Amino acid sequence: MKKVIFYLLIFVLIIFIIIQFIPVSFENPPVKQEIDAPDKVISILRDNCYDCHSNLTKWPWYNKIAPISWVIKRDVNSGRASINFTEWDKYKSIENIIKEMIVEAVREGRMPPLMYRLGHPSSRITKDKLKILQDWAKGKFDK
C-alpha cells in the first residue's frame, strides 16, 4: 500500500511539473477608454474591480503556477468580457443600466467574488463605498 501511494505521489509530481510548461499569456491589452467617473468612484473601482474588469490587471506572483494560472486567466477573461472599465466606450448607450448592475452585484455580495476577497482582504467593499457607488449610479454627483 505504501508503495502505491509513493508511486501515485511521484506521478502527481511529474504531472505538476509537466503542466508548468503549458504557456499562458498574461499581457494586458491596450486601454481604449477608461471610465469617466468621479475620483471617489474611480478609486473604488481601481482598488476592487480593475484586476478582473480592466486592461490594467495587476497579475499576482502566483499567476505563474499552473493550474492556478489557468483559473486566474479564465476569471480575468470572463470579467473583462462581462464589463471592462478600460473599454467604457462600448457601454455609452447603456451606461445607466451598467451602473445599476454594478451596484446590484456589489450589494448582493457577488462582487468582488469570494475567492478574490480571500486573496485580497482589502478588496472588501464597505457600506460607505457602496453608498458612493449607489449615488454615482443614480447620478447624484458629478465628476
LUMROLUM-274011 format. One record per residue: chain; x, y, z of N, C-alpha, C in turn; residue in one letter. Coordinates in pm, whole numbers. Example, Ala and Ser with C-alpha at 12.3 -4.5 7.8 and 13.67 -1.06 7.14 Angstrom:
{unit A | n_c1 1319 | n_c2 -569 | n_c3 780 | ca_c1 1230 | ca_c2 -450 | ca_c3 780 | c_c1 1320 | c_c2 -330 | c_c3 780 | code a}
{unit A | n_c1 1285 | n_c2 -225 | n_c3 708 | ca_c1 1367 | ca_c2 -106 | ca_c3 714 | c_c1 1290 | c_c2 3 | c_c3 787 | code s}
// end
This chain:
{unit A | n_c1 82 | n_c2 -120 | n_c3 0 | ca_c1 0 | ca_c2 0 | ca_c3 0 | c_c1 86 | c_c2 126 | c_c3 0 | code m}
{unit A | n_c1 192 | n_c2 128 | n_c3 83 | ca_c1 281 | ca_c2 243 | ca_c3 88 | c_c1 349 | c_c2 266 | c_c3 -47 | code k}
{unit A | n_c1 380 | n_c2 156 | n_c3 -115 | ca_c1 444 | ca_c2 166 | ca_c3 -245 | c_c1 351 | c_c2 231 | c_c3 -347 | code k}
{unit A | n_c1 224 | n_c2 195 | n_c3 -343 | ca_c1 125 | ca_c2 251 | ca_c3 -435 | c_c1 111 | c_c2 401 | c_c3 -411 | code v}
{unit A | n_c1 103 | n_c2 439 | n_c3 -286 | ca_c1 91 | ca_c2 582 | ca_c3 -251 | c_c1 216 | c_c2 657 | c_c3 -297 | code i}
{unit A | n_c1 333 | n_c2 599 | n_c3 -277 | ca_c1 457 | ca_c2 662 | ca_c3 -320 | c_c1 456 | c_c2 685 | c_c3 -470 | code f}
{unit A | n_c1 421 | n_c2 583 | n_c3 -548 | ca_c1 419 | ca_c2 596 | ca_c3 -694 | c_c1 312 | c_c2 694 | c_c3 -740 | code y}
{unit A | n_c1 202 | n_c2 698 | n_c3 -670 | ca_c1 97 | ca_c2 792 | ca_c3 -702 | c_c1 145 | c_c2 937 | c_c3 -680 | code l}
{unit A | n_c1 215 | n_c2 959 | n_c3 -569 | ca_c1 270 | ca_c2 1091 | ca_c3 -541 | c_c1 374 | c_c2 1131 | c_c3 -645 | code l}
{unit A | n_c1 457 | n_c2 1038 | n_c3 -686 | ca_c1 557 | ca_c2 1065 | ca_c3 -790 | c_c1 487 | c_c2 1101 | c_c3 -920 | code i}
{unit A | n_c1 383 | n_c2 1026 | n_c3 -953 | ca_c1 306 | ca_c2 1053 | ca_c3 -1076 | c_c1 245 | c_c2 1194 | c_c3 -1073 | code f}
{unit A | n_c1 182 | n_c2 1229 | n_c3 -961 | ca_c1 121 | ca_c2 1361 | ca_c3 -945 | c_c1 227 | c_c2 1471 | c_c3 -957 | code v}
{unit A | n_c1 342 | n_c2 1450 | n_c3 -896 | ca_c1 452 | ca_c2 1547 | ca_c3 -904 | c_c1 500 | c_c2 1565 | c_c3 -1048 | code l}
{unit A | n_c1 512 | n_c2 1458 | n_c3 -1121 | ca_c1 556 | ca_c2 1465 | ca_c3 -1261 | c_c1 452 | c_c2 1542 | c_c3 -1343 | code i}
{unit A | n_c1 326 | n_c2 1511 | n_c3 -1324 | ca_c1 219 | ca_c2 1584 | ca_c3 -1395 | c_c1 225 | c_c2 1732 | c_c3 -1360 | code i}
{unit A | n_c1 241 | n_c2 1764 | n_c3 -1232 | ca_c1 250 | ca_c2 1903 | ca_c3 -1188 | c_c1 365 | c_c2 1975 | c_c3 -1258 | code f}
{unit A | n_c1 478 | n_c2 1910 | n_c3 -1267 | ca_c1 595 | ca_c2 1970 | ca_c3 -1334 | c_c1 567 | c_c2 1989 | c_c3 -1484 | code i}
{unit A | n_c1 508 | n_c2 1890 | n_c3 -1546 | ca_c1 480 | ca_c2 1899 | ca_c3 -1691 | c_c1 384 | c_c2 2013 | c_c3 -1722 | code i}
{unit A | n_c1 280 | n_c2 2030 | n_c3 -1641 | ca_c1 182 | ca_c2 2134 | ca_c3 -1672 | c_c1 239 | c_c2 2275 | c_c3 -1656 | code i}
{unit A | n_c1 352 | n_c2 2289 | n_c3 -1589 | ca_c1 413 | ca_c2 2421 | ca_c3 -1575 | c_c1 462 | c_c2 2473 | c_c3 -1711 | code q}
{unit A | n_c1 479 | n_c2 2385 | n_c3 -1807 | ca_c1 530 | ca_c2 2423 | ca_c3 -1939 | c_c1 418 | c_c2 2458 | c_c3 -2037 | code f}
{unit A | n_c1 294 | n_c2 2451 | n_c3 -1995 | ca_c1 182 | ca_c2 2492 | ca_c3 -2081 | c_c1 174 | c_c2 2645 | c_c3 -2074 | code i}
{unit A | n_c1 197 | n_c2 2712 | n_c3 -2187 | ca_c1 204 | ca_c2 2859 | ca_c3 -2183 | c_c1 68 | c_c2 2925 | c_c3 -2164 | code p}
{unit A | n_c1 70 | n_c2 3032 | n_c3 -2085 | ca_c1 -49 | ca_c2 3116 | ca_c3 -2063 | c_c1 -1 | c_c2 3260 | c_c3 -2074 | code v}
{unit A | n_c1 -67 | n_c2 3339 | n_c3 -2156 | ca_c1 -28 | ca_c2 3479 | ca_c3 -2175 | c_c1 -95 | c_c2 3566 | c_c3 -2069 | code s}
{unit A | n_c1 -16 | n_c2 3651 | n_c3 -2007 | ca_c1 -67 | ca_c2 3743 | ca_c3 -1906 | c_c1 -38 | c_c2 3888 | c_c3 -1942 | code f}
{unit A | n_c1 -45 | n_c2 3919 | n_c3 -2070 | ca_c1 -25 | ca_c2 4056 | ca_c3 -2114 | c_c1 -159 | c_c2 4128 | c_c3 -2116 | code e}
{unit A | n_c1 -157 | n_c2 4253 | n_c3 -2075 | ca_c1 -279 | ca_c2 4333 | ca_c3 -2076 | c_c1 -298 | c_c2 4397 | c_c3 -2213 | code n}
{unit A | n_c1 -420 | n_c2 4392 | n_c3 -2267 | ca_c1 -448 | ca_c2 4463 | ca_c3 -2391 | c_c1 -438 | c_c2 4614 | c_c3 -2366 | code p}
{unit A | n_c1 -429 | n_c2 4693 | n_c3 -2471 | ca_c1 -422 | ca_c2 4839 | ca_c3 -2451 | c_c1 -553 | c_c2 4895 | c_c3 -2395 | code p}
{unit A | n_c1 -541 | n_c2 5002 | n_c3 -2320 | ca_c1 -658 | ca_c2 5072 | ca_c3 -2267 | c_c1 -720 | c_c2 5151 | c_c3 -2383 | code v}
{unit A | n_c1 -850 | n_c2 5135 | n_c3 -2404 | ca_c1 -918 | ca_c2 5207 | ca_c3 -2512 | c_c1 -978 | c_c2 5337 | c_c3 -2461 | code k}
{unit A | n_c1 -1063 | n_c2 5327 | n_c3 -2361 | ca_c1 -1120 | ca_c2 5446 | ca_c3 -2298 | c_c1 -1157 | c_c2 5410 | c_c3 -2156 | code q}
{unit A | n_c1 -1089 | n_c2 5472 | n_c3 -2062 | ca_c1 -1118 | ca_c2 5445 | ca_c3 -1922 | c_c1 -1249 | c_c2 5511 | c_c3 -1882 | code e}
{unit A | n_c1 -1315 | n_c2 5452 | n_c3 -1786 | ca_c1 -1443 | ca_c2 5503 | ca_c3 -1738 | c_c1 -1429 | c_c2 5647 | c_c3 -1691 | code i}
{unit A | n_c1 -1530 | n_c2 5727 | n_c3 -1722 | ca_c1 -1534 | ca_c2 5867 | ca_c3 -1680 | c_c1 -1628 | c_c2 5874 | c_c3 -1560 | code d}
{unit A | n_c1 -1569 | n_c2 5890 | n_c3 -1443 | ca_c1 -1647 | ca_c2 5891 | ca_c3 -1319 | c_c1 -1576 | c_c2 5979 | c_c3 -1217 | code a}
{unit A | n_c1 -1646 | n_c2 6015 | n_c3 -1111 | ca_c1 -1583 | ca_c2 6093 | ca_c3 -1004 | c_c1 -1462 | c_c2 6018 | c_c3 -944 | code p}
{unit A | n_c1 -1368 | n_c2 6094 | n_c3 -892 | ca_c1 -1245 | ca_c2 6036 | ca_c3 -839 | c_c1 -1271 | c_c2 5930 | c_c3 -732 | code d}
{unit A | n_c1 -1370 | n_c2 5953 | n_c3 -645 | ca_c1 -1402 | ca_c2 5855 | ca_c3 -540 | c_c1 -1445 | c_c2 5722 | c_c3 -601 | code k}
{unit A | n_c1 -1524 | n_c2 5730 | n_c3 -707 | ca_c1 -1574 | ca_c2 5609 | ca_c3 -774 | c_c1 -1458 | c_c2 5538 | c_c3 -842 | code v}
{unit A | n_c1 -1376 | n_c2 5614 | n_c3 -914 | ca_c1 -1260 | ca_c2 5556 | ca_c3 -983 | c_c1 -1171 | c_c2 5484 | c_c3 -882 | code i}
{unit A | n_c1 -1149 | n_c2 5546 | n_c3 -767 | ca_c1 -1065 | ca_c2 5485 | ca_c3 -664 | c_c1 -1122 | c_c2 5351 | c_c3 -617 | code s}
{unit A | n_c1 -1251 | n_c2 5346 | n_c3 -594 | ca_c1 -1316 | ca_c2 5221 | ca_c3 -551 | c_c1 -1301 | c_c2 5115 | c_c3 -659 | code i}
{unit A | n_c1 -1330 | n_c2 5153 | n_c3 -783 | ca_c1 -1322 | ca_c2 5057 | ca_c3 -893 | c_c1 -1180 | c_c2 5006 | c_c3 -912 | code l}
{unit A | n_c1 -1082 | n_c2 5094 | n_c3 -907 | ca_c1 -941 | ca_c2 5052 | ca_c3 -924 | c_c1 -898 | c_c2 4957 | c_c3 -813 | code r}
{unit A | n_c1 -938 | n_c2 4988 | n_c3 -691 | ca_c1 -896 | ca_c2 4906 | ca_c3 -577 | c_c1 -968 | c_c2 4772 | c_c3 -570 | code d}
{unit A | n_c1 -1089 | n_c2 4765 | n_c3 -622 | ca_c1 -1173 | ca_c2 4647 | ca_c3 -601 | c_c1 -1214 | c_c2 4571 | c_c3 -726 | code n}
{unit A | n_c1 -1203 | n_c2 4634 | n_c3 -842 | ca_c1 -1261 | ca_c2 4574 | ca_c3 -963 | c_c1 -1163 | c_c2 4560 | c_c3 -1079 | code c}
{unit A | n_c1 -1066 | n_c2 4648 | n_c3 -1087 | ca_c1 -982 | ca_c2 4656 | ca_c3 -1207 | c_c1 -901 | c_c2 4530 | c_c3 -1236 | code y}
{unit A | n_c1 -866 | n_c2 4452 | n_c3 -1135 | ca_c1 -784 | ca_c2 4333 | ca_c3 -1162 | c_c1 -855 | c_c2 4234 | c_c3 -1255 | code d}
{unit A | n_c1 -986 | n_c2 4231 | n_c3 -1251 | ca_c1 -1062 | ca_c2 4140 | ca_c3 -1339 | c_c1 -1141 | c_c2 4213 | c_c3 -1446 | code c}
{unit A | n_c1 -1171 | n_c2 4339 | n_c3 -1424 | ca_c1 -1261 | ca_c2 4411 | ca_c3 -1514 | c_c1 -1193 | c_c2 4530 | c_c3 -1583 | code h}
{unit A | n_c1 -1067 | n_c2 4513 | n_c3 -1621 | ca_c1 -999 | ca_c2 4619 | ca_c3 -1695 | c_c1 -880 | c_c2 4560 | c_c3 -1770 | code s}
{unit A | n_c1 -821 | n_c2 4644 | n_c3 -1853 | ca_c1 -698 | ca_c2 4605 | ca_c3 -1923 | c_c1 -576 | c_c2 4651 | c_c3 -1845 | code n}
{unit A | n_c1 -594 | n_c2 4680 | n_c3 -1717 | ca_c1 -486 | ca_c2 4722 | ca_c3 -1628 | c_c1 -469 | c_c2 4623 | c_c3 -1513 | code l}
{unit A | n_c1 -488 | n_c2 4497 | n_c3 -1542 | ca_c1 -478 | ca_c2 4392 | ca_c3 -1440 | c_c1 -339 | c_c2 4390 | c_c3 -1379 | code t}
{unit A | n_c1 -335 | n_c2 4383 | n_c3 -1246 | ca_c1 -209 | ca_c2 4362 | ca_c3 -1174 | c_c1 -201 | c_c2 4212 | c_c3 -1146 | code k}
{unit A | n_c1 -116 | n_c2 4146 | n_c3 -1221 | ca_c1 -106 | ca_c2 4000 | ca_c3 -1210 | c_c1 -28 | c_c2 3961 | c_c3 -1085 | code w}
{unit A | n_c1 -82 | n_c2 3872 | n_c3 -1003 | ca_c1 -12 | ca_c2 3830 | ca_c3 -881 | c_c1 106 | c_c2 3738 | c_c3 -914 | code p}
{unit A | n_c1 196 | n_c2 3723 | n_c3 -821 | ca_c1 314 | ca_c2 3639 | ca_c3 -843 | c_c1 275 | c_c2 3494 | c_c3 -871 | code w}
{unit A | n_c1 166 | n_c2 3448 | n_c3 -812 | ca_c1 127 | ca_c2 3308 | ca_c3 -825 | c_c1 56 | c_c2 3278 | c_c3 -957 | code y}
{unit A | n_c1 47 | n_c2 3379 | n_c3 -1045 | ca_c1 -13 | ca_c2 3353 | ca_c3 -1175 | c_c1 80 | c_c2 3271 | c_c3 -1266 | code n}
{unit A | n_c1 198 | n_c2 3242 | n_c3 -1218 | ca_c1 294 | ca_c2 3163 | ca_c3 -1296 | c_c1 291 | c_c2 3014 | c_c3 -1258 | code k}
{unit A | n_c1 202 | n_c2 2979 | n_c3 -1167 | ca_c1 195 | ca_c2 2840 | ca_c3 -1120 | c_c1 67 | c_c2 2775 | c_c3 -1173 | code i}
{unit A | n_c1 85 | n_c2 2678 | n_c3 -1261 | ca_c1 -31 | ca_c2 2602 | ca_c3 -1312 | c_c1 -73 | c_c2 2503 | c_c3 -1203 | code a}
{unit A | n_c1 -198 | n_c2 2475 | n_c3 -1188 | ca_c1 -315 | ca_c2 2518 | ca_c3 -1264 | c_c1 -378 | c_c2 2648 | c_c3 -1213 | code p}
{unit A | n_c1 -320 | n_c2 2711 | n_c3 -1110 | ca_c1 -373 | ca_c2 2837 | ca_c3 -1059 | c_c1 -376 | c_c2 2941 | c_c3 -1170 | code i}
{unit A | n_c1 -272 | n_c2 2943 | n_c3 -1253 | ca_c1 -263 | ca_c2 3040 | ca_c3 -1362 | c_c1 -381 | c_c2 3027 | c_c3 -1458 | code s}
{unit A | n_c1 -426 | n_c2 2906 | n_c3 -1481 | ca_c1 -539 | ca_c2 2884 | ca_c3 -1572 | c_c1 -666 | c_c2 2945 | c_c3 -1515 | code w}
{unit A | n_c1 -686 | n_c2 2927 | n_c3 -1386 | ca_c1 -807 | ca_c2 2979 | ca_c3 -1320 | c_c1 -805 | c_c2 3132 | c_c3 -1322 | code v}
{unit A | n_c1 -690 | n_c2 3190 | n_c3 -1290 | ca_c1 -678 | ca_c2 3336 | ca_c3 -1291 | c_c1 -706 | c_c2 3391 | c_c3 -1429 | code i}
{unit A | n_c1 -644 | n_c2 3332 | n_c3 -1530 | ca_c1 -663 | ca_c2 3379 | ca_c3 -1668 | c_c1 -810 | c_c2 3366 | c_c3 -1710 | code k}
{unit A | n_c1 -872 | n_c2 3253 | n_c3 -1677 | ca_c1 -1014 | ca_c2 3233 | ca_c3 -1709 | c_c1 -1101 | c_c2 3339 | c_c3 -1641 | code r}
{unit A | n_c1 -1075 | n_c2 3365 | n_c3 -1513 | ca_c1 -1156 | ca_c2 3462 | ca_c3 -1438 | c_c1 -1139 | c_c2 3603 | c_c3 -1494 | code d}
{unit A | n_c1 -1017 | n_c2 3641 | n_c3 -1528 | ca_c1 -994 | ca_c2 3774 | ca_c3 -1584 | c_c1 -1060 | c_c2 3786 | c_c3 -1722 | code v}
{unit A | n_c1 -1045 | n_c2 3685 | n_c3 -1805 | ca_c1 -1110 | ca_c2 3688 | ca_c3 -1936 | c_c1 -1261 | c_c2 3701 | c_c3 -1921 | code n}
{unit A | n_c1 -1318 | n_c2 3627 | n_c3 -1828 | ca_c1 -1461 | ca_c2 3633 | ca_c3 -1803 | c_c1 -1503 | c_c2 3770 | c_c3 -1751 | code s}
{unit A | n_c1 -1424 | n_c2 3823 | n_c3 -1658 | ca_c1 -1454 | ca_c2 3956 | ca_c3 -1603 | c_c1 -1449 | c_c2 4064 | c_c3 -1709 | code g}
{unit A | n_c1 -1345 | n_c2 4060 | n_c3 -1791 | ca_c1 -1333 | ca_c2 4160 | ca_c3 -1899 | c_c1 -1447 | c_c2 4147 | c_c3 -2000 | code r}
{unit A | n_c1 -1491 | n_c2 4025 | n_c3 -2024 | ca_c1 -1599 | ca_c2 4004 | ca_c3 -2120 | c_c1 -1732 | c_c2 4058 | c_c3 -2066 | code a}
{unit A | n_c1 -1751 | n_c2 4050 | n_c3 -1935 | ca_c1 -1879 | ca_c2 4096 | ca_c3 -1878 | c_c1 -1882 | c_c2 4248 | c_c3 -1865 | code s}
{unit A | n_c1 -1772 | n_c2 4309 | n_c3 -1822 | ca_c1 -1761 | ca_c2 4455 | ca_c3 -1814 | c_c1 -1614 | c_c2 4491 | c_c3 -1807 | code i}
{unit A | n_c1 -1577 | n_c2 4593 | n_c3 -1883 | ca_c1 -1436 | ca_c2 4634 | ca_c3 -1887 | c_c1 -1432 | c_c2 4785 | c_c3 -1869 | code n}
{unit A | n_c1 -1377 | n_c2 4828 | n_c3 -1755 | ca_c1 -1372 | ca_c2 4970 | ca_c3 -1723 | c_c1 -1272 | c_c2 5048 | c_c3 -1808 | code f}
{unit A | n_c1 -1189 | n_c2 4980 | n_c3 -1885 | ca_c1 -1094 | ca_c2 5047 | ca_c3 -1973 | c_c1 -1135 | c_c2 5034 | c_c3 -2120 | code t}
{unit A | n_c1 -1258 | n_c2 4990 | n_c3 -2140 | ca_c1 -1321 | ca_c2 4990 | ca_c3 -2273 | c_c1 -1463 | c_c2 5044 | c_c3 -2258 | code e}
{unit A | n_c1 -1473 | n_c2 5148 | n_c3 -2177 | ca_c1 -1602 | ca_c2 5201 | ca_c3 -2135 | c_c1 -1685 | c_c2 5255 | c_c3 -2250 | code w}
{unit A | n_c1 -1620 | n_c2 5295 | n_c3 -2360 | ca_c1 -1693 | ca_c2 5349 | ca_c3 -2474 | c_c1 -1796 | c_c2 5250 | c_c3 -2529 | code d}
{unit A | n_c1 -1776 | n_c2 5121 | n_c3 -2506 | ca_c1 -1872 | ca_c2 5019 | ca_c3 -2552 | c_c1 -2008 | c_c2 5030 | c_c3 -2484 | code k}
{unit A | n_c1 -2011 | n_c2 5094 | n_c3 -2367 | ca_c1 -2131 | ca_c2 5095 | ca_c3 -2285 | c_c1 -2206 | c_c2 5228 | c_c3 -2286 | code y}
{unit A | n_c1 -2165 | n_c2 5322 | n_c3 -2369 | ca_c1 -2225 | ca_c2 5456 | ca_c3 -2366 | c_c1 -2378 | c_c2 5452 | c_c3 -2377 | code k}
{unit A | n_c1 -2430 | n_c2 5369 | n_c3 -2464 | ca_c1 -2576 | ca_c2 5367 | ca_c3 -2485 | c_c1 -2652 | c_c2 5301 | c_c3 -2369 | code s}
{unit A | n_c1 -2581 | n_c2 5222 | n_c3 -2289 | ca_c1 -2647 | ca_c2 5152 | ca_c3 -2177 | c_c1 -2576 | c_c2 5179 | c_c3 -2045 | code i}
{unit A | n_c1 -2508 | n_c2 5292 | n_c3 -2038 | ca_c1 -2426 | ca_c2 5324 | ca_c3 -1921 | c_c1 -2503 | c_c2 5319 | c_c3 -1790 | code e}
{unit A | n_c1 -2623 | n_c2 5373 | n_c3 -1787 | ca_c1 -2702 | ca_c2 5374 | ca_c3 -1662 | c_c1 -2740 | c_c2 5234 | c_c3 -1618 | code n}
{unit A | n_c1 -2771 | n_c2 5148 | n_c3 -1714 | ca_c1 -2804 | ca_c2 5009 | ca_c3 -1681 | c_c1 -2682 | c_c2 4939 | c_c3 -1623 | code i}
{unit A | n_c1 -2566 | n_c2 4962 | n_c3 -1684 | ca_c1 -2440 | ca_c2 4900 | ca_c3 -1637 | c_c1 -2410 | c_c2 4947 | c_c3 -1495 | code i}
{unit A | n_c1 -2427 | n_c2 5075 | n_c3 -1468 | ca_c1 -2401 | ca_c2 5128 | ca_c3 -1334 | c_c1 -2490 | c_c2 5058 | c_c3 -1231 | code k}
{unit A | n_c1 -2617 | n_c2 5042 | n_c3 -1263 | ca_c1 -2710 | ca_c2 4975 | ca_c3 -1172 | c_c1 -2671 | c_c2 4828 | c_c3 -1151 | code e}
{unit A | n_c1 -2626 | n_c2 4764 | n_c3 -1258 | ca_c1 -2584 | ca_c2 4624 | ca_c3 -1247 | c_c1 -2462 | c_c2 4612 | c_c3 -1156 | code m}
{unit A | n_c1 -2370 | n_c2 4707 | n_c3 -1165 | ca_c1 -2251 | ca_c2 4707 | ca_c3 -1079 | c_c1 -2294 | c_c2 4718 | c_c3 -933 | code i}
{unit A | n_c1 -2379 | n_c2 4815 | n_c3 -904 | ca_c1 -2426 | ca_c2 4836 | ca_c3 -766 | c_c1 -2498 | c_c2 4713 | c_c3 -714 | code v}
{unit A | n_c1 -2583 | n_c2 4654 | n_c3 -796 | ca_c1 -2658 | ca_c2 4535 | ca_c3 -755 | c_c1 -2563 | c_c2 4419 | c_c3 -723 | code e}
{unit A | n_c1 -2463 | n_c2 4399 | n_c3 -808 | ca_c1 -2367 | ca_c2 4289 | ca_c3 -786 | c_c1 -2289 | c_c2 4310 | c_c3 -656 | code a}
{unit A | n_c1 -2253 | n_c2 4434 | n_c3 -627 | ca_c1 -2181 | ca_c2 4464 | ca_c3 -503 | c_c1 -2273 | c_c2 4447 | c_c3 -383 | code v}
{unit A | n_c1 -2394 | n_c2 4501 | n_c3 -393 | ca_c1 -2491 | ca_c2 4494 | ca_c3 -283 | c_c1 -2522 | c_c2 4349 | c_c3 -245 | code r}
{unit A | n_c1 -2535 | n_c2 4265 | n_c3 -348 | ca_c1 -2569 | ca_c2 4124 | ca_c3 -325 | c_c1 -2447 | c_c2 4040 | c_c3 -283 | code e}
{unit A | n_c1 -2328 | n_c2 4099 | n_c3 -283 | ca_c1 -2208 | ca_c2 4027 | ca_c3 -242 | c_c1 -2147 | c_c2 3940 | c_c3 -350 | code g}
{unit A | n_c1 -2194 | n_c2 3954 | n_c3 -474 | ca_c1 -2137 | ca_c2 3876 | ca_c3 -584 | c_c1 -2005 | c_c2 3935 | c_c3 -632 | code r}
{unit A | n_c1 -1986 | n_c2 4064 | n_c3 -607 | ca_c1 -1864 | ca_c2 4133 | ca_c3 -647 | c_c1 -1810 | c_c2 4210 | c_c3 -530 | code m}
{unit A | n_c1 -1680 | n_c2 4209 | n_c3 -513 | ca_c1 -1586 | ca_c2 4113 | ca_c3 -570 | c_c1 -1617 | c_c2 3971 | c_c3 -522 | code p}
{unit A | n_c1 -1585 | n_c2 3873 | n_c3 -606 | ca_c1 -1616 | ca_c2 3734 | ca_c3 -569 | c_c1 -1540 | c_c2 3690 | c_c3 -444 | code p}
{unit A | n_c1 -1595 | n_c2 3593 | n_c3 -376 | ca_c1 -1536 | ca_c2 3543 | ca_c3 -252 | c_c1 -1390 | c_c2 3500 | c_c3 -269 | code l}
{unit A | n_c1 -1360 | n_c2 3426 | n_c3 -375 | ca_c1 -1222 | ca_c2 3379 | ca_c3 -394 | c_c1 -1126 | c_c2 3497 | c_c3 -409 | code m}
{unit A | n_c1 -1169 | n_c2 3603 | n_c3 -474 | ca_c1 -1085 | ca_c2 3722 | ca_c3 -488 | c_c1 -1068 | c_c2 3789 | c_c3 -352 | code y}
{unit A | n_c1 -1176 | n_c2 3802 | n_c3 -278 | ca_c1 -1169 | ca_c2 3866 | ca_c3 -145 | c_c1 -1080 | c_c2 3789 | c_c3 -51 | code r}
{unit A | n_c1 -1080 | n_c2 3655 | n_c3 -61 | ca_c1 -993 | ca_c2 3575 | ca_c3 26 | c_c1 -846 | c_c2 3604 | c_c3 -1 | code l}
{unit A | n_c1 -812 | n_c2 3622 | n_c3 -128 | ca_c1 -673 | ca_c2 3651 | ca_c3 -164 | c_c1 -638 | c_c2 3798 | c_c3 -153 | code g}
{unit A | n_c1 -737 | n_c2 3884 | n_c3 -146 | ca_c1 -718 | ca_c2 4029 | ca_c3 -140 | c_c1 -812 | c_c2 4087 | c_c3 -35 | code h}
{unit A | n_c1 -780 | n_c2 4071 | n_c3 94 | ca_c1 -871 | ca_c2 4113 | ca_c3 200 | c_c1 -911 | c_c2 4260 | c_c3 193 | code p}
{unit A | n_c1 -825 | n_c2 4345 | n_c3 137 | ca_c1 -857 | ca_c2 4488 | ca_c3 129 | c_c1 -961 | c_c2 4518 | c_c3 22 | code s}
{unit A | n_c1 -1001 | n_c2 4419 | n_c3 -57 | ca_c1 -1097 | ca_c2 4441 | ca_c3 -165 | c_c1 -1242 | c_c2 4442 | c_c3 -116 | code s}
{unit A | n_c1 -1263 | n_c2 4419 | n_c3 10 | ca_c1 -1400 | ca_c2 4420 | ca_c3 64 | c_c1 -1459 | c_c2 4560 | c_c3 47 | code r}
{unit A | n_c1 -1578 | n_c2 4567 | n_c3 -6 | ca_c1 -1643 | ca_c2 4696 | ca_c3 -27 | c_c1 -1731 | c_c2 4727 | c_c3 94 | code i}
{unit A | n_c1 -1695 | n_c2 4834 | n_c3 162 | ca_c1 -1766 | ca_c2 4875 | ca_c3 283 | c_c1 -1900 | c_c2 4939 | c_c3 247 | code t}
{unit A | n_c1 -1982 | n_c2 4962 | n_c3 349 | ca_c1 -2111 | ca_c2 5029 | ca_c3 328 | c_c1 -2091 | c_c2 5170 | c_c3 274 | code k}
{unit A | n_c1 -1986 | n_c2 5238 | n_c3 321 | ca_c1 -1958 | ca_c2 5373 | ca_c3 272 | c_c1 -1923 | c_c2 5371 | c_c3 123 | code d}
{unit A | n_c1 -1841 | n_c2 5275 | n_c3 84 | ca_c1 -1805 | ca_c2 5264 | ca_c3 -58 | c_c1 -1928 | c_c2 5226 | c_c3 -142 | code k}
{unit A | n_c1 -2011 | n_c2 5139 | n_c3 -90 | ca_c1 -2133 | ca_c2 5101 | ca_c3 -161 | c_c1 -2223 | c_c2 5223 | c_c3 -180 | code l}
{unit A | n_c1 -2234 | n_c2 5308 | n_c3 -77 | ca_c1 -2314 | ca_c2 5429 | ca_c3 -86 | c_c1 -2262 | c_c2 5521 | c_c3 -196 | code k}
{unit A | n_c1 -2132 | n_c2 5534 | n_c3 -206 | ca_c1 -2072 | ca_c2 5616 | ca_c3 -312 | c_c1 -2109 | c_c2 5560 | c_c3 -449 | code i}
{unit A | n_c1 -2099 | n_c2 5429 | n_c3 -463 | ca_c1 -2136 | ca_c2 5366 | ca_c3 -591 | c_c1 -2284 | c_c2 5384 | c_c3 -622 | code l}
{unit A | n_c1 -2368 | n_c2 5373 | n_c3 -521 | ca_c1 -2512 | ca_c2 5391 | ca_c3 -541 | c_c1 -2543 | c_c2 5535 | c_c3 -585 | code q}
{unit A | n_c1 -2480 | n_c2 5631 | n_c3 -519 | ca_c1 -2501 | ca_c2 5771 | ca_c3 -557 | c_c1 -2455 | c_c2 5796 | c_c3 -700 | code d}
{unit A | n_c1 -2343 | n_c2 5737 | n_c3 -736 | ca_c1 -2290 | ca_c2 5751 | ca_c3 -873 | c_c1 -2389 | c_c2 5693 | c_c3 -973 | code w}
{unit A | n_c1 -2440 | n_c2 5573 | n_c3 -944 | ca_c1 -2533 | ca_c2 5508 | ca_c3 -1036 | c_c1 -2661 | c_c2 5589 | c_c3 -1053 | code a}
{unit A | n_c1 -2701 | n_c2 5658 | n_c3 -946 | ca_c1 -2825 | ca_c2 5738 | ca_c3 -953 | c_c1 -2799 | c_c2 5880 | c_c3 -1006 | code k}
{unit A | n_c1 -2672 | n_c2 5908 | n_c3 -1040 | ca_c1 -2639 | ca_c2 6041 | ca_c3 -1094 | c_c1 -2646 | c_c2 6151 | c_c3 -992 | code g}
{unit A | n_c1 -2620 | n_c2 6119 | n_c3 -864 | ca_c1 -2634 | ca_c2 6218 | ca_c3 -758 | c_c1 -2515 | c_c2 6312 | c_c3 -746 | code k}
{unit A | n_c1 -2403 | n_c2 6279 | n_c3 -809 | ca_c1 -2292 | ca_c2 6375 | ca_c3 -808 | c_c1 -2215 | c_c2 6366 | c_c3 -939 | code f}
{unit A | n_c1 -2157 | n_c2 6477 | n_c3 -974 | ca_c1 -2080 | ca_c2 6487 | ca_c3 -1097 | c_c1 -1933 | c_c2 6465 | c_c3 -1067 | code d}
{unit A | n_c1 -1859 | n_c2 6459 | n_c3 -1174 | ca_c1 -1714 | ca_c2 6440 | ca_c3 -1161 | c_c1 -1655 | c_c2 6564 | c_c3 -1102 | code k}
// end
